[in-house]
Amino acid sequence: MKAKKKLNFYYDKGADVLYVSNGKPSAKDETFETEDEVVVRKNPKTGEVKGFTILHFLKRGAKGPTVTLPFQFSFQQ
C-alpha cells in the first residue's frame, strides 16, 4: 500500500504568502508562475502538482472572494 502524503500549509505573515505542499518539496520539481501571482510546483515526470504558493494572500481577500488555481485536488481520508 502506498503511503499517503500530508497536505501541509504554512502562512508567512510578514511576506503575506501562503505555502501549500503535498508531501516534501524536491529540488527536481519544476515551478511556474500563473498570471495571478500563484507559483505552482510540479513533478516534471508525472506532471503531478506537488504544491503551490499564493503571493499577497490576505490582500486578495479585499479584492475578491476567490483565487482560481490551475489544478484540482482530491481530498480523501
matplotlib code that plots the C-alpha trace (Angstrom):
import matplotlib.pyplot as plt

x = [0.0, 1.3, 2.0, -0.3, 1.3, 0.2, -1.1, 1.0, 0.0, 2.2, 1.4, 4.2, 2.5, 5.5, 5.5, 1.7, 2.4, 0.5, 2.5, 0.7, 2.6, 1.6, 4.5, 8.1, 9.4, 12.1, 14.9, 13.8, 10.3, 9.5, 7.9, 6.0, 4.1, 0.5, -0.8, -2.4, 0.8, 0.4, 3.5, 2.9, 5.4, 5.0, 6.8, 8.4, 8.0, 4.4, 3.0, 1.5, 1.1, 3.2, 2.3, 1.6, 2.4, -0.1, 1.5, -0.3, -2.7, -4.6, -4.6, -6.5, -9.4, -10.1, -10.1, -12.5, -13.6, -11.7, -8.4, -8.6, -5.9, -4.8, -5.5, -7.7, -7.1, -8.7, -9.2, -9.6, -9.4]
y = [0.0, 3.4, 5.8, 8.8, 12.3, 15.0, 18.3, 20.9, 24.6, 27.4, 31.1, 33.7, 36.8, 39.1, 38.3, 37.7, 34.4, 31.0, 27.9, 24.6, 21.4, 17.8, 16.0, 17.2, 19.5, 18.2, 20.0, 18.2, 19.8, 22.4, 25.7, 28.2, 31.4, 31.9, 35.3, 35.9, 35.5, 31.9, 29.8, 26.1, 23.3, 20.0, 16.8, 17.0, 13.3, 12.8, 16.3, 15.9, 19.2, 18.9, 22.3, 26.0, 29.4, 32.2, 35.6, 38.5, 36.0, 38.3, 41.3, 39.2, 39.0, 42.7, 42.3, 39.3, 36.1, 33.5, 32.5, 30.4, 27.7, 25.8, 22.3, 20.2, 18.4, 15.2, 15.1, 11.7, 10.2]
z = [0.0, -1.0, 1.9, 2.0, 1.7, 4.0, 2.7, 4.6, 4.9, 6.1, 6.2, 6.3, 7.8, 7.2, 3.4, 3.2, 1.4, 1.8, 1.0, 0.4, -0.2, -0.9, 0.6, 0.8, -1.9, -4.2, -6.0, -9.1, -9.1, -11.8, -10.9, -12.9, -12.0, -13.2, -14.4, -11.0, -8.9, -7.9, -8.1, -8.9, -8.2, -10.1, -10.7, -14.2, -15.0, -13.9, -14.2, -10.7, -8.8, -5.6, -4.2, -4.7, -3.3, -3.2, -3.1, -1.4, 0.2, 2.6, 0.3, -2.2, 0.3, -0.2, -4.0, -4.2, -2.5, -4.6, -6.1, -9.2, -9.3, -12.4, -11.0, -8.8, -5.6, -4.4, -0.7, 0.7, 4.2]

ax = plt.figure().add_subplot(projection="3d")
ax.plot(x, y, z, "-o")
ax.set_aspect("equal")
plt.show()
